[in-house]
Amino acid sequence: MSSSVVHGCNKPLIDRFTVGADGWRRCWEEGVTPWDLGQPTPAVVDLVNSGTLPGGDHDGRATTVLVPGCGAGHDVVALSGAGRFVVGLDISEAAIHKATQRAAAADGNSFDFVAADFFTWEPPDKFDIIFDYTFFCAFEPSMRPAWAKRIAELLKQDGELITLMYLAEGQEAGPPFNTAVVDYEEVLNPLGFVMNSIQDNEVAVQSRKGMEKMARWKRMANPTSLNSAGETQTSP
Ligand SMILES: C[S@@+](CC[C@H](N)C(=O)[O-])C[C@H]1O[C@@H](n2cnc3c(N)ncnc32)[C@H](O)[C@@H]1O
């Protein structure tokens, strides 16, 4: 999703589709998906190959991974296997249909696709890992606290959040909306998330070079709890 998606050849995307669930659905139904790399994100392939991604036995079951806003599902399949079961979630039925078709040849026992709204979806279990790429930046900044609250609700207390941050700047509108590292920190830190590492994405595709960083986050061990508003409360 380069800036040109908004300001250049894909300007009609913004003119025709308002931001929101219907807008995303229409993008997929009409095949207007300029953000889709058509392949796994290279940084995801590197992450899998790095051996630093948890995988394997968790009390006799696989490590579970959620990819919210998975689109055509390339990263879902890339992250799956080696003891990981990955759920790709997207609000668009058409995206999930495409993802399911594309993934038909892969090992279907290690991933699944779900068409649902990230903000209201209620999975049976929380996840060990959540991987976010070009999802945070897809929402208006006013929705970022709600994004963080859902991440906290969907991730196990000792789980890991991995954000491949697309740091768009100079945008008059979105998506993608202007995004800086501090924007993640502002909504995640109050919920107890601590950034353990951050590095430039050296293998970003050409149009995104110099604009991406990968950060890995853990939550502090129970220093606080969430109240009903999703705000932190210090444990007594
Ligand atoms: C910019 S695209 C990125 C897709 C994918 N991560 C990729 O890199 O190709 C954002 C995706 O989020 C999905 N999406 C938007 N709002 C959503 C929501 N509330 N719940 C689930 N998916 C949503 C859209 O349908 C779209 O596929």
The ligand as a Gaussian input file, in Angstrom:
#p B3LYP/6-31G(d) Opt

LIG

0 1
 C       -5.256000      -2.654000       3.555000
 S       -6.026000      -4.225000       3.537000
 C       -4.684000      -5.296000       4.032000
 C       -4.909000      -6.753000       3.702000
 C       -3.739000      -7.674000       4.054000
 N       -3.309000      -7.522000       5.416000
 C       -2.600000      -7.463000       3.109000
 O       -1.536000      -7.011000       3.556000
 O       -2.754000      -7.747000       1.922000
 C       -7.059000      -4.184000       5.005000
 C       -7.939000      -5.396000       5.121000
 O       -8.692000      -5.300000       6.334000
 C      -10.015000      -5.747000       6.094000
 N      -10.871000      -5.126000       7.117000
 C      -11.225000      -3.822000       7.222000
 N      -11.969000      -3.619000       8.309000
 C      -12.095000      -4.820000       8.928000
 C      -12.748000      -5.259000      10.110000
 N      -13.451000      -4.399000      10.881000
 N      -12.672000      -6.563000      10.458000
 C      -11.968000      -7.442000       9.687000
 N      -11.332000      -7.076000       8.540000
 C      -11.393000      -5.789000       8.168000
 C      -10.321000      -5.313000       4.663000
 O      -11.370000      -6.040000       4.069000
 C       -8.965000      -5.539000       3.995000
 O       -8.867000      -6.830000       3.438000

